[in-house]
């Protein structure tokens, strides 16, 4: 699909070939797949999971809370890195964000090198207790 010289034609071919192209993120479904296929294999030994997502779930959070809960119970620390947190006026209004937030240990921005440095600093300190998000 990408071999065509015209970028517009190539992208149109990709959109036709991929079922979910431009359809939004199915976060709950993806987490379900991860939990089912990989959770027991890779989340032992005090694993820290970094989940990078804006939380804007295509399915309006349906099943997302359950999958986040399962993921949180399977790992030592669940860190949600959200690029939308760079905005001062960010609000946890979308259903996907509200479904995910109660299950995370840390909710941090990720949008530039400074945010990555801050993440490294935060992860190098011990976690005291699980926060209660509003």
C-alpha positions in Angstrom: 0.0 0.0 0.0 2.9 2.4 0.7 4.7 1.8 -2.5 2.7 4.3 -4.5 4.6 7.5 -5.3 1.6 9.8 -4.4 1.4 10.0 -0.6 -2.4 10.6 -0.7 -3.0 7.5 -2.8 -0.7 5.5 -0.6 -2.5 6.6 2.6 -5.9 5.9 1.0 -4.7 2.4 0.2 -3.6 1.9 3.8 -6.9 3.2 5.1 -8.7 0.7 2.9 -6.5 -2.2 4.0 -6.7 -1.7 7.7 -10.0 -2.3 9.4 -9.5 0.2 12.3 -7.7 3.0 10.5 -8.9 6.4 11.8 -11.4 4.6 14.0 -10.0 5.7 17.4 -8.2 3.6 20.0 -9.8 0.5 21.5 -8.0 0.7 24.8 -10.2 -1.7 26.6 -9.9 -4.3 23.9 -6.1 -3.9 23.7 -5.7 -4.3 27.4 -7.9 -7.4 27.4 -5.7 -8.9 24.7 -2.6 -8.0 26.7 -4.0 -9.3 30.0 -5.1 -12.5 28.4 -2.0 -13.2 26.2 0.9 -11.7 28.1 -0.1 -10.7 31.7 1.0 -13.9 33.4 4.1 -14.2 31.3 5.6 -10.7 31.7 4.2 -9.1 34.9 5.9 -11.1 37.6 8.8 -10.0 39.7 7.4 -6.6 40.8 6.8 -5.4 37.2 6.2 -1.7 36.6 3.8 -1.1 33.7 4.1 2.1 31.7 0.8 2.7 29.8 1.1 5.5 27.3 -2.3 6.7 26.2 -4.5 9.8 26.0 -7.4 7.7 27.5 -9.7 8.6 24.6 -11.3 5.2 24.2 -13.3 4.5 21.0 -15.7 2.4 23.0 -16.5 5.0 25.6 -14.7 3.1 28.3 -16.8 -0.1 28.0 -15.0 -2.9 29.7 -12.0 -0.6 30.3 -12.3 -0.3 34.0 -12.3 -4.1 34.5 -9.2 -4.6 32.3 -7.4 -1.8 34.1 -8.3 -3.4 37.4 -6.9 -6.7 36.3 -3.7 -5.1 35.0 -3.2 -3.1 38.2 -3.6 -6.3 40.3 -1.0 -8.1 38.1 1.8 -5.6 38.4 3.6 -3.8 41.2 3.2 -0.3 39.8 0.9 0.9 37.1 2.0 4.3 35.6 -0.2 6.0 33.1 1.6 8.5 30.9 -0.8 10.8 29.2 0.3 13.4 26.6 -2.8 15.5 27.3 -1.6 16.3 30.8 0.6 19.0 29.2 -2.5 21.2 29.0 -3.2 23.2 32.2 -7.0 22.8 31.6 -7.0 19.0 31.2 -10.0 17.5 32.9 -10.8 13.8 33.5 -14.1 14.1 31.7 -14.0 11.4 28.9 -15.4 8.0 30.0 -12.2 6.2 29.2 -10.2 8.5 31.4 -12.6 8.1 34.2 -12.6 4.3 33.9 -8.8 4.1 33.9 -7.8 6.6 36.6 -8.9 4.7 39.7 -6.6 1.9 38.9 -3.3 3.7 38.3 -0.5 4.4 40.9 0.9 7.4 39.0 -0.7 9.7 36.5 1.9 11.7 34.7 2.4 13.8 31.6 4.6 12.6 28.7 5.2 15.0 25.9 8.8 16.2 25.9 12.3 15.3 27.2 11.7 17.1 30.5 8.7 14.9 31.2 10.8 11.8 30.5 13.5 13.0 32.9 10.8 13.7 35.5 9.5 10.2 34.9 12.9 8.6 35.5 13.3 10.6 38.7 9.9 9.5 39.9 10.4 5.9 39.1 13.7 5.8 41.0 11.9 6.7 44.3 10.0 4.0 46.2 6.2 4.1 46.1 4.7 4.9 49.5 1.0 4.0 48.9 -1.5 3.9 46.1 -3.2 7.3 45.6 -6.9 7.8 45.6 -7.9 9.7 42.4 -11.0 11.8 42.2 
